[in-house]
């Protein structure tokens, strides 16, 4: 069937497609060159469809695989993040990609066999303490290398490559390009098979042993211990286990929800630019948006609210620099869990280097006093601890040396205009807070406060212990966020 050349308008059955976007066709290079000024702004590389198999030689019935539609201009660092999400890893180990000039679609038999890569793609930050042997293949920066530089390269095009996660367990993912897909601004999971592997289970041998433990009709003591570990203690475990069909279960919808958090945003230049506020909702529950709807609406009237719910997207968001957000808000107590140590370290760095870190929303309702005290003292390095849980009437601390009063833009005298001078709040109070850091003070001599705001390194640290989403909390939250 004849097709029209986008350059000259002539019809022909033998036209050449634009190699980059595959959406326009031309008689030849001259027509493409003449059309380029018009086509340039619309020409975007199509996504790659990557089929990823985890240890295809060893893990079968079910396999553990995911098929992703991947933006061609994404970096290998972003592909790493997408694979962490798609396979359910906890992102607590190092990684690299190995690029080959020959096919290895079944992966290597073991680490000492198989072809050598022509180069590796790594995270330079992870190589600081790694000694580079002369015989090792050269490495490239995963934050700079883009997918099309490998997948469209004449030497490596159509060849499988590997992604290794956790150099101890050695999880080898074999990646093969199966075609192209329409351009998108984020990774999308198209298909998959198999429950994700357990972190730190001991490699593929350990994973098969764990599956055998669940298949055993009369599990022995060791198998019972393995089950207990996976259901209760593994950093990415599953409390329902792997019995029967559960070993086949995976959640495509949830994977795509998290991948969408990593989308590359394109600013709408017709809208006024508002400051960004980042919500860290690592344990988000179904009722969160409804319960905190009025408070979120107030916040969205003054800021662009960015919410992240998965450790991978949280770590990525916290890596963009202090000036990216007016404030970062911890919305629940999941950050206190052991597997969130990297996130805790990130938020401390963010605040100490000049950011505003707030603890609010449902944190006070679900944080246990021992974990909260450890978070305040050991992680944040402050003397705060939980006090009484009750409703009290407090007065706004208007002393001119109060931290929240002194911090702000414009006229400091009007900084508190929209905040209630006195109101009743049901809250989990803090004690051991310095007087000038108490936003509200008790009229009867109590040293506890439902809201605190303190200078913290070059930045600020705030806490709101409200548990009933009082309407008066809105102006307080906005003030702490600096919006």
N, C-alpha and C positions, 0 to 999 in steps of 0.2 A: 504494500500500500504506500502510495506517495505521501511524503511528509514535506512540509514547507520549511525552507531554510530561514532561521531567525535573523540572518544578516541581510540577504538579498531578496528574500521572498519567493525564490524559485522552488518548484516542487521536484522532488526526486525520491527514489526508493533507496538511495544509498547515501545517507547523510551521516556525519560524525557527531556524536554527542559530546557536550562539554564534559571533559574528564573530571571536573571538580564536583559539579552538582548533578550531572546527568539529566538536567531538565530542559536544555535547549540543544537544538541540532543545527549543523552548519554544512555547507558545501565543502568547505575547507578552512585552512588556517586564516586566510585573508578575510573571509566573512566573519569568522570568530573575532579577529582582531578589530574589525570595524564596529562590531556590536558590543565590544567590551565596555566602553564608557557607559552604555545603557544597562548592560547586564551586571556590571560589577557589584552594585549595591544589593542585588538580589541573589548573587551567586554564593551559595553556602554548600560546603561539603556534606554529602549524605552521611548518615550514621552508619557505623559498622554493626553487623549482627554477629556477636561473638558467642560461640558455644563453649562453655567452661565446664570441664569434667574434673572432679577431685579424685586423684589416683585411679584413673580408669582401668589400669591393669589389675588392681587389687580390690576395689570397692564396687560390688555389683549387687543386684537383687535386694534392695534397690541401689542404683547408682546415686551419686550425689552430684547433680549437675544443675546449672542455671544458664539460660540463654538471655543475653542482654543486648539491647539496642543502645549503642554508645556514640555520643557526639564525636566526630572525627577530630575536632580541634581540642578535645580534652587531653589533659596531661595523664601520664601514667600514675602520678600520685592520686589523681581523681579516680582513675580506674581501680587502684588499690582500695580506696574508700568504698566504691560501689561493690567490690567483691566482698569486703568485710560485711556490708549490709546484706548482700544477697545470700551469703553462706552462713550468716549468723555468728561470725567470729566476734570476739570481744575487743579486738584491736589493742591487745596488750603485748604484742610481740613484733619483732622486726620482719621485714619482707624484702624481696627483690624479684625482678623479672629477668628471665634468661632468654635472649634472642638468638635464634639459630638460622643457619642457611640451609637446613635440611629438615625433613619432616620428622616429628616425634609425637605423632598423634596418640600413641598409647602411653606416653611418658617414659621415664627411665625405670629399669628393673630395680635399681637401687641408686644411692647417691654416687657410688663409685663407678657406675657403668654408664654407657650411652655416650652420645656425642657431646663435645664441649661447645658451649655457647660462643658466638663471635663477640658478644659483649653483654654486659648486664646493665639493668636500669635499677638504680637504688635510691634510697632516701639519704642524701649526704649527711644529715644530722645523725643518722644511725651508724655512720662509718667513723666517727671521731675516735672511737676506742678500738677500731678494727685495724689490724696490721695487714697491709696489702702485700701479698706474696708476689714475686716477679712473674710466676707462672700463671697468676690469675688473669682472667680476661678483663679488658678495660671496662670501666663502669661509667654510666651517664646519669645525670640528675633527673630523678623522676618528676620533679616539679617543673622541669623545662621541656623534657621530651614529650612530644605529642603523638597521639595514636597514628595519625596519618604518616608520620615520619618513619614508622616501621611498616604499617600495613599497606602503604602505597609505594614502598621502596622496592626497586627492581630485584634486589638480592633476597629480601625477606618476605615479599608479597606472597600470599597463599601458603606460607609456612606456619606451622603451629609454633607457639612459644609457651613458656611456662611462667607461672607466678608461684613463688614459694613463700609461705607464711609460717612463722615460728621455726627458726633454724634448729630448735631442739627436737620437736616432733616432726619437722620436715614435711609440712602439708604441701604437696605439689599439685597445682591446678594446671591442667593442660588446656590451652586456649587456641581456638581455631576460628577464623573468620568464615562465616557461612553465607555472606552476601551483604547487601546494603539495604537501608531503610530510610524513610523520610527524616529530615533534619529535625532534631528537638533540642531544647536547651538543658536537658538533663538525661541521665541514664534511666532506662526503662527495662524492667524484667518482663520478658515475653513468655518464658516457659521454664520448666524445671522439673526435678525429680528428687525425692529423698529428703529426709530430715537432716538438718545440719549436724555436723560432727561436734563432739564435746571438746572444748578447749582443754589442753593438758592431759588428754586421755592416754598419751603414749604413741602417737602416730596412728597409721592405718591398722597396725597390729592391735593396738589397744582398742580402737574403735570396733573392730570385728569381735574382739573379746567381750566388749560391752554388749554388743548385739546378741552374742551367744548367751550372755547372762540373762537377758530378757527372754530368749527363746527356750531356755532350759525349763522343762516341766517341774523339776525338783532342784532348784538352784542350791549349790553348796554355799558354804560360808563366804568364800571369796566372792562369788557371784552376787550374793546378797549385799556385800559391802560395796561392790561396784555400782549396783543399782542405787543404793542409798547415796553414794557420792554424787552420781549424776543428777539425782532428783533434788538434792539439798545443797550441795556445796560447789558444784562446777560453776565457773563464772558465766557460762552460757548454757547451763543445764535446763532441763525441762521437768517440772514437778510431776508431770503425767507419765514420764518414762518413755520406753520404746516398745511396749508390749504390742504384739500383733501388728495391726495396720499402722500403728503410730510411727513406726520407722519410715513410713512413706510420707508422713505429713510435713508439709511446709506451707508457708503463708505468703502467697504471691501478692495479695492486696496490701498486707502490711509492709512488705519489702518495697513496693512501689510508693507507698505513702512516705516512707523514710527517704527513698531516693529523690522524691520530689522536693524534699527539704534542701537538697544540694543543688537545685536548679540555679542556672546563671541568670540573675535578674537583669532586666533591661529597663532603666529608669524611664518613667513617663514624664517627659520634659514639660508637658502642659500642666502638670499638677505641682503645687508648691512643695518644695523639698522640706520634709519634716525630719527631725532627729530620729535616729534608730534606737529602739529599746529591745534588747534581746532577752527572751524568756527561756530559761532552761527548765523544761518540763520532762525530765527523764523518766518520771513515773506517772505520766499523765493518765487520768481516769476519765471514763465516759461522761461523768457529770461536771467536769471542770468548766467547760465553756458555758454551760447553763448557770451554774452556781455563781461564777465570777463574771457573768455577762455584763452587768452594769459597770463594774470596775474596769473591765477591759475596754468597754465603750468610751469611758472617760479617758483612758490612756491613749486609745487610738485617735481621739480628737486632737491630741497634742503631739503624737509621735507615730512613726511607722513601727508597728509591733512585729518582730520577727520571732517566731517560736520554733525551737528545736527540741526534739523528743528522743533522739537516739544518740548514743555516745559518739558515733562517727561524725554526725552533723554538728554536734555540740563542739567537738574538738576542732573541726574545721572553722566554725564560726568564731571561736575564741582565738584563732590564729591570725585573724585579719588585722589586728592592731588595736590599741587602746582607743584611738580616735574614731573607730567605726561605730561606737555606740555611746549614747548619752548615759546609759546604765545597762547593767546585766542583772537580771532578777532570777534568783533561785526560787522556783514555785512549789517544790515538794521536797520530801526528805530522802528521795532515792539517792541523792548525791552522797549520802552518808555511808552507802554500802561499800564493802571492800573493793569491788571491781571498778569503782568510780575514782580511784586514787588519782589517776591522770587528770580527770576533770577538776578535782579539788586543787591540784597543783596549778592548773591553768587559771582558775578564777582568782587564786591568791596572787599570781603574777600580774594578772589584769588589774587588780585593785592597787597593788603596791606600785605599779608603774603609772598610775594616774587615772585609772578608771573608777567608776562608781558601782559597787557591788551591793545588791540588796537581797535580803532574805525575807520572803513574804508569802502571800497566798496560803497554801495548805501546809507549808513547812511546819508551822507550830502545832498543827493538829496531829501530825503523824510522826514527828521526830521523837524518839525516846530520849529522856534526860541524859543517860550515860553517853549515848552516841553524840547528842548535841553538845554536851560539855567537852567531849574529846575533839569535836569539830572546831568549837570556839577556841579551845586552849591549844591543842596540838597542831591543828591545820592553820587556823587564822592567827593564833598567837595573842588572843585577847582574853580577858578574865571574865567575860560574860558567862552566865549560866541561867538555866530556867528557874523562875520563881513560882509565884502562885498562878493558878488557873481560875480566874473569876471575873465577874463584871465589876468594874470600878469606875468612878467618875474622876477624870483627870483634867488638869489645867495645862494649857499650852505654856511651855517654858520660853518666855520672851526675854530672858536675860540677854543682854547684848553680846555676851561671850559664848552663847550657845552655838555649837558647831553648825547646825542646820541654818540658824539665823545668819551667821557670818558668811556662809557659803552661798553664792548666788550671783546673778547678773542684774544689772540695772540698779534701781534704788533698793538698798537693803532694808530701808524702813518699811517698804510695802511688801516685803518678801512673804509675810504670813497673811496677807489680806484675805485669801480664800480659805484659810484653815480655821476651824472652830477653836475659839479660845477655851471652851470647856465642853466636853461631851463624855458620855458613858460608853465604854468599850468593853466587850467581853473578849478577853485575850489571855494568852499565855505570856505572862510578864517576864522580863529579864531582871536579874539582880546583879549587883557588882558593876553597874554602869556608872562611869564618871558623871558628875552632876551636869556639866556642860554638854554631855552627849545624850542626856535624856530629853527627848522631844516633848514628852508630856510628863508632868510631875504630879504626885498625889498631894492633895491639900492637907492631909493629916500626918505628914512626917514620914510616910513610907519611902524607902529608897528604891522601890521597884518602879519599872516603867513598861508600858505596852509597846513603846516605839523608841528606838535608839538610832543615833546617827553620829558616827565618829570619823575623825581624820584617820586615814590608814595609809601609811607610806606616803606616796605622792597622790593618792586618791582618797576614796571614802568608802565606809562600810556602814550599811543600814540594816535595821530589823523592824518588821511590823508583825506583832503577835496576834492581830485580830483573827478571830475564828468564825465570826458571823457575817462577814462582808458588810460591815456597817457603811452606810452611805458617806459618812464623814471621812472614811479612809481614802476616798478618791483624791481629794486635794493633797493629802499627806503623801500618797504615793507619787503624784505628779511632782510635788516639791522635792522629794528625795531623788527622783529621776532627773531633776533639773530641766523639766520640759514645761 
